[in-house]
Amino acid sequence: MMDLLSLAAGNLLSAPVLFFALGLLAGFARSDLTIPEAIAKGLSLYLMLAIGFKGGAIMASHGLSGVLVATLAAGMVLSALMPLIAFAALKATTRLRVPDAAAVAAHYGSISLVTFVTATLMLTRLGTDFEGFMVATAAVMETPAILVGLWLARRAGTATQEDAGNGGGELWREIFLNGSVVVLVGAFVIGWITGAEGKAALEPFIVGPFTGVLCFFLLDMGLVTARRFRDAKGLSPAVVAFGLYMPLIGAVLGLVSGVLVGLSAGGVALLMVLAASASYIAVPAAMRLALPQANPALYLTLSLGVTFPFNLVVGIPLYHFVATTVAS
């Protein structure tokens, strides 16, 4: 228990989390502090590029393996399964409309790349090794959840632009060509191709500035989260509770999957983080096109305002502690 509390305290007092807290405080206090949208997008793309390239370079040194294939398959299954669980939980415990429940469910099957990046930084700080191909697992967990979320909405009779035949092409572009996903996957492939030589050449760019850029990005995330909370409607206690217990359900499934496929303790922790996180970049873009009936303030506030801070402060240290206890 003391180890867990020590991990939680260390993560809570780390610079990235404190900058997120600063953004929250400034946002709730209605400060005029703002981060231009273009800069925030640039910071996000830098983080995706850096983590993708480093993951590809690490994977180049290990090569293909059965564990890699099994982990990618496990990630896809988790991404497809989580929305089904989330939708059932929402329908059983809340009064959300079907479009809102389906949209929220899709968010909780997909992943938060920034939560993943923050977790890798903590593992590195603690000296916990993890498989470089986990970034590829993050990439494959984006899309299945979106497709399942749309299937849930369609099954319940909710019309989508894709069903109407006038937005399918744009929807698929949003899903597969989302900027952050393209950079993440592309950088991973480039890192894989260039290997150790490429990593050495880009190290001053992707290693040194990384933590500082993450702090700047999380400052903006704090500001955005506070504003979403002020604008949110429909966040009943049952809905907020969902945003707190659903990550724990995902983490348990990630733990079981990681142990079964034979990941290291660090790899298990990251799979738990991925399964416990909720998207606020790729999925909202897809839902905006496919489910215009769903309330963006609801699903964005839940994923960004409830689950993201929970994982940042409590979840990541908890998942690390459990993974190192079970998988070591």
C-alpha positions as CSV (number, residue, x, y, z in Angstrom):
1,M,0.0,0.0,0.0
2,M,2.8,2.4,0.8
3,D,4.4,1.7,-2.6
4,L,1.1,2.6,-4.3
5,L,0.7,5.8,-2.3
6,S,4.3,6.7,-3.1
7,L,3.7,6.1,-6.8
8,A,0.5,8.2,-6.7
9,A,2.2,11.0,-4.8
10,G,5.1,11.0,-7.2
11,N,2.8,11.2,-10.2
12,L,0.7,13.8,-8.6
13,L,3.7,16.0,-7.9
14,S,5.3,15.5,-11.3
15,A,5.6,18.5,-13.6
16,P,3.2,17.3,-16.3
17,V,0.4,16.7,-13.8
18,L,1.0,19.9,-12.0
19,F,0.8,21.8,-15.3
20,F,-2.5,20.1,-16.0
21,A,-3.7,21.3,-12.5
22,L,-2.5,24.8,-13.3
23,G,-4.6,24.8,-16.5
24,L,-7.6,23.5,-14.5
25,L,-7.3,26.2,-11.9
26,A,-6.8,28.9,-14.5
27,G,-9.8,27.7,-16.5
28,F,-12.2,27.4,-13.5
29,A,-11.0,30.9,-12.3
30,R,-11.9,32.2,-15.8
31,S,-8.4,33.5,-16.4
32,D,-7.7,35.0,-19.8
33,L,-4.9,32.5,-20.3
34,T,-5.2,30.7,-23.7
35,I,-3.1,28.5,-25.9
36,P,-3.7,29.2,-29.6
37,E,-5.3,26.3,-31.3
38,A,-2.6,26.0,-33.9
39,I,0.1,25.8,-31.2
40,A,-1.9,23.2,-29.3
41,K,-2.3,21.1,-32.4
42,G,1.4,21.4,-33.1
43,L,2.2,20.2,-29.6
44,S,-0.1,17.2,-30.0
45,L,1.5,16.3,-33.3
46,Y,5.0,16.6,-31.8
47,L,4.1,14.2,-29.0
48,M,2.6,11.6,-31.5
49,L,5.7,11.9,-33.7
50,A,8.1,11.5,-30.8
51,I,6.4,8.5,-29.1
52,G,5.8,6.8,-32.5
53,F,9.3,7.2,-33.7
54,K,10.8,6.0,-30.4
55,G,8.5,3.0,-30.4
56,G,9.4,2.1,-33.9
57,A,13.1,2.4,-33.2
58,I,12.8,0.2,-30.2
59,M,10.8,-2.4,-32.1
60,A,13.5,-2.4,-34.8
61,S,16.0,-3.7,-32.3
62,H,13.7,-6.6,-31.2
63,G,12.1,-7.6,-34.5
64,L,8.7,-9.4,-35.1
65,S,7.6,-11.9,-32.6
66,G,4.6,-13.9,-31.6
67,V,4.1,-11.7,-28.6
68,L,3.8,-8.7,-30.9
69,V,1.1,-10.3,-33.0
70,A,-0.8,-11.5,-30.0
71,T,-0.6,-8.1,-28.4
72,L,-2.0,-6.3,-31.5
73,A,-4.8,-8.9,-31.7
74,A,-5.6,-8.4,-28.0
75,G,-5.7,-4.6,-28.5
76,M,-8.2,-4.9,-31.3
77,V,-10.4,-7.3,-29.3
78,L,-10.3,-5.0,-26.3
79,S,-11.2,-2.0,-28.5
80,A,-14.2,-3.8,-29.9
81,L,-15.3,-5.3,-26.6
82,M,-15.1,-2.2,-24.4
83,P,-17.9,-0.2,-26.2
84,L,-20.3,-3.2,-25.8
85,I,-19.6,-3.2,-22.0
86,A,-19.7,0.6,-21.7
87,F,-23.0,0.8,-23.7
88,A,-24.6,-1.9,-21.5
89,A,-23.5,-0.1,-18.3
90,L,-24.8,3.2,-19.5
91,K,-28.2,1.8,-20.5
92,A,-28.5,0.0,-17.1
93,T,-27.4,2.9,-14.9
94,T,-28.3,6.1,-16.7
95,R,-31.0,7.7,-18.7
96,L,-28.8,8.8,-21.6
97,R,-30.4,8.7,-25.1
98,V,-29.2,6.0,-27.5
99,P,-27.1,8.4,-29.6
100,D,-25.3,9.7,-26.5
101,A,-24.8,6.3,-25.0
102,A,-23.4,4.9,-28.3
103,A,-21.0,7.9,-28.7
104,V,-19.8,7.7,-25.1
105,A,-19.3,3.9,-25.5
106,A,-17.1,4.5,-28.6
107,H,-14.9,6.9,-26.7
108,Y,-14.3,4.3,-23.9
109,G,-13.3,1.6,-26.4
110,S,-10.8,3.8,-28.1
111,I,-7.8,5.3,-26.4
112,S,-6.2,8.5,-25.2
113,L,-2.8,8.9,-26.8
114,V,-1.8,11.6,-24.3
115,T,-2.6,9.3,-21.3
116,F,-0.5,6.7,-23.0
117,V,2.4,9.2,-23.5
118,T,2.2,10.3,-19.9
119,A,2.3,6.7,-18.7
120,T,5.4,5.9,-20.8
121,L,7.1,9.0,-19.3
122,M,6.3,7.7,-15.8
123,L,7.6,4.2,-16.6
124,T,10.8,5.7,-18.0
125,R,11.3,7.8,-14.9
126,L,10.8,4.7,-12.7
127,G,13.1,2.6,-14.8
128,T,10.4,0.1,-15.8
129,D,11.1,-1.4,-19.2
130,F,8.3,-1.9,-21.7
131,E,7.9,-3.3,-25.2
132,G,8.4,-0.7,-27.9
133,F,5.6,-2.1,-30.0
134,M,3.0,-0.9,-27.5
135,V,2.7,2.3,-29.6
136,A,1.5,0.1,-32.5
137,T,-1.1,-1.4,-30.1
138,A,-2.3,2.1,-29.4
139,A,-2.7,2.8,-33.1
140,V,-4.8,-0.4,-33.8
141,M,-7.1,0.4,-30.8
142,E,-8.4,3.6,-32.4
143,T,-10.7,2.3,-35.1
144,P,-12.6,-0.8,-33.8
145,A,-14.3,1.1,-31.1
146,I,-15.6,3.7,-33.5
147,L,-17.1,1.0,-35.7
148,V,-18.7,-0.8,-32.8
149,G,-20.1,2.5,-31.5
150,L,-21.7,3.2,-34.9
151,W,-23.1,-0.3,-35.0
152,L,-24.7,0.2,-31.6
153,A,-26.4,3.4,-32.7
154,R,-27.5,1.8,-36.0
155,R,-28.9,-1.3,-34.3
156,A,-31.1,0.9,-32.1
157,G,-32.4,2.7,-35.2
158,T,-30.4,5.9,-34.9
159,A,-29.8,7.3,-38.4
160,T,-26.3,8.3,-39.3
161,Q,-24.8,10.2,-42.2
162,E,-23.2,7.0,-43.3
163,D,-26.6,5.2,-43.4
164,A,-28.0,8.1,-45.4
165,G,-25.2,7.6,-47.9
166,N,-24.0,11.2,-47.9
167,G,-21.1,11.1,-45.5
168,G,-19.6,7.7,-45.6
169,G,-16.4,8.7,-47.5
170,E,-15.7,11.7,-45.2
171,L,-16.4,9.5,-42.1
172,W,-13.8,6.9,-43.2
173,R,-11.3,9.6,-43.9
174,E,-11.8,11.0,-40.4
175,I,-11.3,7.5,-38.9
176,F,-8.3,6.3,-40.9
177,L,-6.7,9.6,-41.8
178,N,-7.0,11.5,-38.5
179,G,-3.9,13.6,-38.3
180,S,-2.6,12.4,-34.9
181,V,-3.1,8.7,-36.0
182,V,-1.3,9.3,-39.3
183,V,1.6,10.9,-37.5
184,L,1.7,8.2,-34.9
185,V,1.7,5.3,-37.3
186,G,3.9,7.0,-39.9
187,A,6.5,7.9,-37.3
188,F,6.4,4.4,-35.9
189,V,7.1,3.0,-39.4
190,I,9.9,5.5,-40.0
191,G,11.5,4.7,-36.6
192,W,11.2,1.0,-37.4
193,I,12.9,1.4,-40.8
194,T,15.7,3.7,-39.6
195,G,16.3,1.8,-36.3
196,A,19.1,2.8,-33.9
197,E,20.8,5.1,-36.4
198,G,17.6,7.1,-36.9
199,K,17.0,7.3,-33.2
200,A,20.5,8.6,-32.6
201,A,20.1,11.3,-35.3
202,L,16.8,12.5,-33.9
203,E,17.5,12.1,-30.2
204,P,18.1,15.9,-29.6
205,F,14.6,16.5,-31.0
206,I,12.5,13.7,-29.7
207,V,14.1,13.1,-26.3
208,G,15.3,16.4,-24.8
209,P,12.3,18.6,-25.4
210,F,9.7,15.8,-24.8
211,T,8.8,16.5,-21.2
212,G,8.6,20.2,-21.7
213,V,6.3,19.9,-24.7
214,L,4.1,17.5,-22.7
215,C,3.9,20.0,-19.8
216,F,2.8,22.7,-22.3
217,F,0.2,20.5,-23.9
218,L,-1.2,19.4,-20.5
219,L,-1.5,23.0,-19.5
220,D,-3.8,23.5,-22.5
221,M,-5.7,20.3,-21.7
222,G,-6.4,21.7,-18.2
223,L,-7.8,24.9,-19.7
224,V,-10.0,22.9,-22.2
225,T,-11.2,20.5,-19.4
226,A,-12.3,23.4,-17.2
227,R,-14.2,25.0,-20.1
228,R,-15.9,21.8,-21.0
229,F,-17.1,21.4,-17.4
230,R,-18.7,24.8,-17.5
231,D,-20.5,24.0,-20.7
232,A,-21.6,20.5,-19.9
233,K,-25.2,19.4,-19.6
234,G,-26.5,16.0,-18.7
235,L,-23.7,15.0,-16.4
236,S,-25.8,13.3,-13.7
237,P,-24.1,11.5,-10.8
238,A,-24.6,8.2,-12.5
239,V,-22.9,9.4,-15.7
240,V,-19.9,10.9,-13.7
241,A,-19.7,7.6,-11.8
242,F,-19.4,5.8,-15.1
243,G,-16.4,7.9,-16.0
244,L,-14.7,6.7,-12.9
245,Y,-15.5,3.0,-12.8
246,M,-15.3,2.3,-16.5
247,P,-11.5,2.9,-16.6
248,L,-11.2,0.3,-13.8
249,I,-13.1,-2.3,-15.8
250,G,-10.9,-1.6,-18.8
251,A,-7.8,-1.8,-16.7
252,V,-8.8,-5.3,-15.4
253,L,-9.4,-6.5,-19.0
254,G,-6.1,-5.0,-20.0
255,L,-4.3,-6.7,-17.1
256,V,-5.7,-10.1,-18.0
257,S,-4.9,-9.7,-21.7
258,G,-1.4,-8.5,-21.0
259,V,-0.6,-11.4,-18.8
260,L,-2.1,-14.0,-21.2
261,V,0.0,-12.7,-24.2
262,G,3.2,-12.7,-22.1
263,L,4.0,-9.0,-21.9
264,S,6.5,-7.6,-19.4
265,A,5.3,-5.8,-16.3
266,G,5.8,-2.4,-18.1
267,G,3.9,-3.7,-21.2
268,V,1.0,-5.0,-19.0
269,A,0.8,-1.6,-17.3
270,L,0.6,0.2,-20.7
271,L,-2.0,-2.2,-22.0
272,M,-4.0,-1.4,-18.8
273,V,-3.6,2.3,-19.5
274,L,-4.8,1.9,-23.1
275,A,-7.8,-0.1,-22.1
276,A,-8.6,2.3,-19.2
277,S,-8.3,5.5,-21.2
278,A,-11.0,7.3,-23.3
279,S,-10.4,9.1,-26.6
280,Y,-11.0,12.8,-27.0
281,I,-9.3,13.4,-30.3
282,A,-10.0,10.7,-33.0
283,V,-13.5,9.5,-31.8
284,P,-15.0,13.0,-31.4
285,A,-14.1,13.8,-34.9
286,A,-15.8,10.7,-36.2
287,M,-18.9,11.1,-34.0
288,R,-19.3,14.7,-35.2
289,L,-19.8,13.3,-38.7
290,A,-21.6,10.0,-38.0
291,L,-23.7,10.8,-34.9
292,P,-24.6,14.5,-35.1
293,Q,-27.5,13.8,-32.8
294,A,-25.1,13.0,-29.9
295,N,-24.2,15.8,-27.5
296,P,-20.5,16.7,-27.9
297,A,-20.4,18.5,-24.6
298,L,-21.5,15.3,-22.8
299,Y,-19.0,12.8,-24.3
300,L,-16.1,15.2,-24.4
301,T,-16.6,16.4,-20.8
302,L,-16.9,12.8,-19.6
303,S,-13.7,11.5,-21.4
304,L,-11.6,14.7,-21.0
305,G,-13.0,16.1,-17.8
306,V,-13.6,13.0,-15.7
307,T,-11.7,10.0,-17.0
308,F,-8.6,11.8,-18.2
309,P,-7.8,13.5,-14.8
310,F,-8.6,10.3,-13.0
311,N,-6.2,8.3,-15.0
312,L,-3.6,11.0,-14.9
313,V,-3.6,11.4,-11.1
314,V,-4.8,8.0,-9.8
315,G,-5.1,5.5,-12.6
316,I,-1.5,5.4,-14.0
317,P,0.2,4.8,-10.7
318,L,-2.5,2.2,-9.7
319,Y,-2.1,0.3,-13.0
320,H,1.7,0.4,-12.7
321,F,1.5,-0.9,-9.1
322,V,-0.9,-3.8,-10.1
323,A,1.1,-4.7,-13.2
324,T,4.4,-4.9,-11.4
325,T,2.8,-6.9,-8.6
326,V,1.0,-9.4,-10.8
327,A,3.3,-9.6,-13.9
328,S,6.8,-9.3,-12.3
